[in-house]
Amino acid sequence: MNFIKNNLANAITLGNLFSGCVGAIHLILGDYQTTAICIILSLILDFFDGFVARALKSNSNLGAQLDSLADMVSFGLLPGLTLYAALEPFGKIFLGTELPFEIKYLGLFVTLFSCLRLAIFNLDEDQKYYFKGLNTPSNTILIFGLYYAQKESGGFTFLFENSLFLLVLTAVCSWLLISPIKMIAMKFKSMKLQDNYPKLALLIGSVIILTIFKTVGIPMVIIYYILISIIFQKQLK
């Protein structure tokens, strides 16, 4: 019984990793719908591994390391591969000029900065009630959400027809991952209403966006999340 108690959270974390691996394979194969399911599953498992660890009081250094390693695949490799796939049709051509390499590889910079962000997070003891920089799950939802909306409903087509926009997206997302901007975390330091205005604004606004725009609204929620976090910077501590 103690073995199960001590390792249940780790098993859930490994489930996150497995789901991320399957999602990456299907993304390479062009099956973006299965990839979307895998990302959703990874998000759920990523939430519950910490929840279970706290509930069973089985937090450990091993679990913390496993969590980051699993996130590196599910929320580090996957968004990089998404941009890789989006940039692949452009080959070596950028703004009418032929480069000595295919620009699709530049999309993997998001994976590199995701790794850097996870390492920084592991060493930063200040991020208990807020995130410093965009967290990797949100970054994945933004990038893959744009890709999925374009594939599913034709949303954001303009973005995927322009290699410059995609490379700007890559650069902006890479910077946001390690930026000093404080981002809202759904962790409650206080139950006072005035202390939770940022979270309430995020929750209400997200529901409205998803209700109106549905699938296309998924990446829009992340953009809204970033903007709301910037607005409430002074209240995040």
N, C-alpha and C positions, 0 to 999 in steps of 0.2 A: 504493500500500500504506500509506503514512504517513497519507494522508487517511482511510482506513478505520480504521486504528489509533487515530487521534486523535478520531474521531467516532462510533465504534461505541457507546460508553457513552451518548453524547448521543442516538443513535438509539433505544436501549433506553428512555431516559427519556421520549422523545417517544411511544414505544409505551405507556408508563404513562399519559401524558396522554390519548392517543387512547382507551384502554380506559376511563379515568375519564369522558370525555365520553360515550361510548356507554352506560356504566352509568347516568349521570345522565338521559339521554334515556329509557331503558327504565324507570327508576324513576318518572319523570313519567307514563309510559304505563301504569303499574301492572304491568309485567312484572318482578317482583322476582327471579325465578329467573335471568334474563339479567343483571340487575344484580349478583347474587351472583357469577356467573361472571366478570364484569368486575372486581369488587373483588379476587377471587382472582388474576386475571391481573395487575392493577396491583400487588398485593403482591409477586408473583414478580418482575416487572420492576423494581420499586423496590429489591429486594434485589440483583438482578444488575447493575444499572447501576453501583452502587458497586463491586461485586466485579470487574467487567470493567475499570473505570477503574483500580483498584489493580493488577490483574494486568498490564495493558498499560502501566501508568505514564502514563496519559493524563489524570490529574486536572487540572482547570482551574477557574478562577473561573466560566467560562461554564457548565460542567457543574453546579457547585454551585447557580447561579441557576436553571438549567433544572429541577433536581431539586425545588427548593422550589415552583416554579411548577406543575409537574406534580402534586406532592403536594397543592397547594391545591385542585385540582379533584377528584382521586381520593379524597383523605382530608380535604378541607375542605368542599367543596360537597356531596358525596354524603351525609355524615352529617346536614348541615343540611337537605337535601331529604328525607331519611328522616323526620326529626322533623316537617318541614312536612307530609308526607303523612300521618303518624300523627295530627297535630293537626287536619287538614282537616275531618274529620266533625263537630267540635265547633263550627264556625262562630264566632260572636261570643259564645257562651255560656261563661261560666266561673263555676263554683260557683253556678249558678242566676241569675247576673247577666249582662245583655247589655252587652257592651263596645262602644265605638265603632269597633272594628277586629276583624278575624278573628285569633284567637290562633295560627293556623298559622304566621304570619310570625315569631313569637317563636322557633320552632325554628331559624331561620336564625342565631340568636346563636351557635350552635355553629360555624357557618362563619366568623363574625367572629373568634371566639376562636381558631379554628384558624389563621387568617391571622396573628393576633398571636403565637401560639406559634411558628409557622415563622420569623417575623421575629426573635423573641427567640433561637431556636436558632441562627440564622445568625450572630448577634453574640456568642454565649456560647462562649468557648473552653474552659470547664471540662467540658463534657459529652462527654468522649472515651470514658469507660468506664461511663457511666451517663446516663440521661436526667433532666432536671429538669422534672417535670411529666409528664403522660401524653402519649406521642407520638401523633401524628395517625393513623397506621395502627391502633394499638390502640384508639383512641377510635372509629374507624370500625367496627371489628370488634364492639365493644361495642354501639353503637347499632344498626347494621344487623343484627347477630346477634340482638338482641332482636326486631326487626321481622320478620326472616326466620323465626325460631322460632315466632312467633305466627301467621304466615301459613301456614307449612308443617305445623306439628303442633299448633297451638293453645296452645303454651307461652307463659307470661307474658301471657295474655289479660287478667288483672286490670289490668296496667299500661296496656294500650291502651284500656281502657274508662273510664279516669279521666284527665281532662285535667290535674288537679293533679299526679298522678304523672309525667306526661309533661313538664310544665313544671319539676318538681323535677329530673328526669333531665337536661333541657336545662341548668339552672343548675349542677348538680353537674359535668356533663361539661365545661361551659365553664370552670368554676373549675379542674378537674383539669388542663386543658391548660396553664394558666399558673401552676400551684401550685408552691411550692418543694419539694414532696415528691420525693425522689430515687427514680427508677424503674430497675429492672434493665435493662441492655442486654446483649445476647448478644455482647459483645466481651471478649476475654480479655487482661487485663493481666498475669496470671500463670497458670501451669499447676499451681500448688499446689492440692491438694484443698481445703484450708481456705479458700482465697481464692475458691473457686467454689461454696460452699455455697448462696448465693442462687439461682444459675443451676440447680444440680442440683435444689433444692427446687421451683423453677418448672417445670422440665422433667418431673420425676416426677409432680408434682401435676396438671399439665395433661394428661398421658397418662391418668391415672386418671379425671379428670373427663370427658374425651372418650369414654373407653371405656364409662363408666357411662351418661352422659346423651346422647351422640351430638350431634345438631344443637342441642338445647337447651343442651348444654354449652359451645358456642362463646362466648357472652357470659359464661358463668360462669367460663371460663378467664381472661378479662380482669379480672373482679372478683377472682379469686384472685391474679392478677398484681399488682394494686394492693395487696392485703392483704399478700402476701409481701414486696413492696418496702418497705412501711411497717415490717414486722417486722425486716427486715435493713437499716434505714436507716444504722446506724453502720458497716456493712461496705461500703457503696457509696461508692467514692471513686476 
